């Protein structure tokens, strides 16, 4: 009888010890969920008291400075093992149909229903020919985020006669999540001759000193980048395609002033309006166009129009009218999130 009581007491003590260990070890849900946020190209979106910054912010080994202007340390996040990816989806054209054989490939109307707008933007951006977010630059055994400047000729001489689309929100980060506008800034300049579409990382070009901003953004639109010259073209080199041209317009999209999470877990208030006012001035000086400055609110939802932008050009944006041979059929448009700026026909 005495042995049974002793055995029971030992089992009870062991059980209580196990409960205590489970409750205070690193296995609790609170402990697991308290991982730090590591940036929009990183591993987690957990944040405390502020939004996540867009770009690499926390890592395990510093990168060599690869910025245009310098003095902007980045951090390396070790790449994951390659994952299987689906083949790139090409734009599909509407078939040539109709009684008179007219081409029916028409730019689809932007839906009025919000859910339909979400579907439209996700699908259209996913099928875009080019994503304006560039792949990281291979810097030795490390990778650096780089800004972009995509240029396309759609009018004048030597222009493309094929439809073309530039989007933001198709390319994926290391976790397979779409890279959208969650703190970065974009600049798009359009006319009947061309389009220039630039993307600037928040941590690389905006959450920095004014000196670094001048070199990463202002210098960039004047001189371009060197890591990937074909996709880091300067705006200045193509200014004549926009200055005094029909259909000319420009947009600067940047995040609203907000608190952002720093590497050490503290928050910092950021406001990029002054920097983008300087960018607006430089665009005016180069092209004669006053860019429309538009704020957006970063959001973590990945399957909506939020954070997505889309430029579409089609030489057959609408079918010709036999009764109106002078009706322009070429067209382009810019859509950002839930705002369609309308099709410009020419």
N, C-alpha and C positions, 0 to 999 in steps of 0.2 A: 504494500500500500504506500509505504514511504517512497519507494522508487518511482511509482506512478505520479505522485505529487511533484517530485523533483523534475521528472521528465516534462510534465505539463508546464511547470514554471519556466523551464529552459526554452520550450517552444514559444511560450508567450513573450518572453524577453526577445527572442530572435525575431518574432513577427513585428513587435514594436520598433525594433532597430531598423528593420527593412522599411517600414513606413517612414520613419524619420529620415533615412537616407534618400528615399524617393522625393520627399518634400523639400529637401534643402540642397540637393545636388543640382548640376547643370541640366537636368532632364525636365525641369518644370516648364510649362508652356510659356510663362512670362520670360524665363531665361532664354529660351529658344528664339522667341520673337524679338528679343532686344539686340539683334545684330545691327551694326551701324549701316546707314545708307552708303552706297558706294558709287553713286552717279548713274546717269541714264544709260551708260554703257557697261555698268557694273552688275552687282549681284542681287541687290535688294532695293525696294522702294520704301522701306521703313524709315520714318522721319519723326523728329521730335520738335514741335513748335515752329516749323518752317518748312517751305517746300524744298524739294530736292533740286540741286543745281544740274544743269545739262552739260555733260562732259565728264572726263575723268577727274575725280577729286580725291579718292582715297585708294591707296594701293600698297604694294609691298616693297617696291624698289623705284627710286626716282629715275625718270627718263632724262637723257641728255637734252638740253634746251634746243628745240628745233623750230622755235618761232621765228617769224620774219624779223621782229624787233628784239628778241632776246628778253632776258630777265623774267621769264614766265615759266617756272618749273612745272612740269607735269608729273604724273605718276603712272607707273606701269601696272596693269592688271594682267596677270598671266593668262594667255589665251587658253580656251578650252579645247578639248579634242574636237577635230572636225566632225560635224554632224551631217547627216544626209540632207540634201536640199533638193527641192523640186526644181525642174528646169525652168528657166526664165520664160514667163508667159509673154507671147507676142500680141501686139494689138490685132484684133480681128476686125476685118472690114465687112460692112454690110454688103450683100450681093447687089449687083447691078440689076434692078428690077424696075417694073413700071411699063405702062403701055407704050410710051415713047422711048423706052430704053435709057432714061435719065439715071444718072448715078444717085442712089438714095443714101449714100453714106453721109448722114447729117449729124452735127453735134447735138447730142441728146439734150433735151431741156432739163434744167436743174429742178429736181422735185420741190414741191411746196411742203410736203409732209416731213417732219423732222426725222422720223425713223427711216424714211426713204432717202433722205439726205445723207444719213449715216452710211447706209448701204452704198449709195452712189459714190461717195468720197472714198470709202474703203476699197471698192472694186476698181474705180477709175485710177486711183493712185497706185494700186497694186499692179495694174496693167500698163502703167506709164513706161515709156521707152527708156527714161533716164530718171534716177533718183539724184537730187542735187546734193545729198549728203555723200561725201567721198569716203572711200575706204581709208583706213588709217595708213599713214606713211610708214614703211618699214625702215626703221632707224637702227641699223645693226640687228641685234636680237630683240629689239623693243619696237613698239608701235606708237606713233603720235597721231592724234586727231589733227586734221588740217581743214582750213576753210576752203570754200569753193567759189568758182565763178564760171558758170556754164553759159556759153554763147551759141545762139542758133540764128542763121540767116534765113528769113522767110520772104524777102522781097528784093526789088532792085535786080541786079545781075547776079548770076551764080547762086541763086537761092534754091532751097530744097523744094521740090514739087510733091513731096510725100508728106502725109500728116506726121506730126511730131508732138510728143507730150513730155513735160518735165514735171515731176512730182516730188513731194516730200512726205514720207511716211511708209515707204515700201521696204527700205533697207532695214535689216534686223541687227540688234545688238548681240552680245555674246550669249545672252539668255534666250534668244529667239523672239524678243519683243520688238515691235516696229519702232524705229527711231523717229519721233515726231517733234514738233515744237514744244519743248517743255522748259524753256528758258533761253534758247538760242534766238538769234535774230536772222531774218531773211530780207533781202532787197531784190526786187524784181523791177526791171525796166523794159517797157514794151513799145513797139511801134509797128507800122505796116512793113517795115524792113527787117526787123530783128527782135530778139528777146535776149536779155542778159539776166540770169537768175543766180544770186549768190546766197550762200549759207555761212553763218559765222557762229562758232561754238561759244557758249556763254563763258565757260571756264578759261578758254583760250584768248578770247577777244574782248569780253565785256566786264567780267568780274576781275578786272585788272586795273592797274594805274592808267591815268590818261595818256601817259607816254606810250605804254604798250598798246593801248587802243588805237592810237594814231598810227602805229606801225602795222598792227594786225588787220585793221579795217581801212583806214583812210589811205595808207600807203598801198594796201592790197588793191583797192579799186582803181588806183592810178598806175600801178606797175604789175599787178598780178602776183602769183605765187611761183615758187621754183620747184616744189616737190612733185607736182603733177601739172605741168604747164598747160596741157590741152584742156584740163578741167579747172584750171585756176587762172582763167584769162582776166585781164583787167577790163574794167568798164571804159577807161579812157581810150584804149586802143580802138574801141568801136563807137565812140561818142557820135561820130557823124551819122551813124545809122539811127540815132534817136533825136538829135538836135534838129528842131524845125521840121520834124517828120509828122505826117498824118497819123492819127491814132496813138500818139505818144502819151504815155502815162507811166507812173512809177509808184511802188508801194514799199513801205518799210513796216514789217511786222515784228514787234518786240514784246516781251512779257511785262505785265503790270508790275508796278513797284510792290515788293513783297519781302518777307523774311525768308532767308535761305539757310539751309543747314551747312555748317562748316565742318571741316575734317575732324575737329576735336569735339563735336557734338553741340557746340554753341550755335546761336543763330546770328545772322547779320542782315541788316536791312539793305536792299539793293534797289536802285532806281536808275534805269538806263535812258531816261528821256533826254537828258542833256547830251549824252554821247550820240544818240540818234538824231538829235537836232543838228549836231555837227555833221553827221553823215548826210542828212537831208541837204544841208548847205553845199557840201561837196558835190552831190549829185546834180544840184542846180547849176553849179559852176561848170561841170563837165558837159551836161546834156541840155541845159536850159529847161529842165523839167522839175517842177516842185513835187517831190514825192509825198504821197499821202501817208501820214504816220498813223498806224493802227495798233493799239494794244490788244493783247490776248491774255487769257488766264490759263496758265499751265494746268493740265489735268492728267490724271493717271489712267483714265479710261483708254483702252487701246483699240477698241472696235467701234469707234465713233468718228465723226468728222473732226472732232477736236484735235488740234495739233497738226492737221493735214493741210497741204496746199497743192494746187494743181494748175498748171498752164497747159492749154490745149491749142494747137494750130491745125487747121485742116484746109487744104486748097479747095475742097468741095464741102464746105461747112453747111451749105444748103443747096438744094437742087435748082438748076437754072429754070427760068420761066420763059417759055417760048413766046409769050406775049410781052415780055419785058427783057429784051436781050441785054440791056445795060445793067440789069440787076447784079450787083456784086455777089459772088458765091464764096470767095475765100473768107476765112474768119479766124479769129483767135479770141481767147478769153482767159480770165484768171479767177479762180475760186479759192477762197481761204475759209476753212471750217464751214460755217453755214451761210457765208456771204458770197453770192455770185455777182461779179462785177459786170456781167452781161457780155454777149458776143459782139465783137467789133467786126463788121463785115467790110470788105474792101475788094 
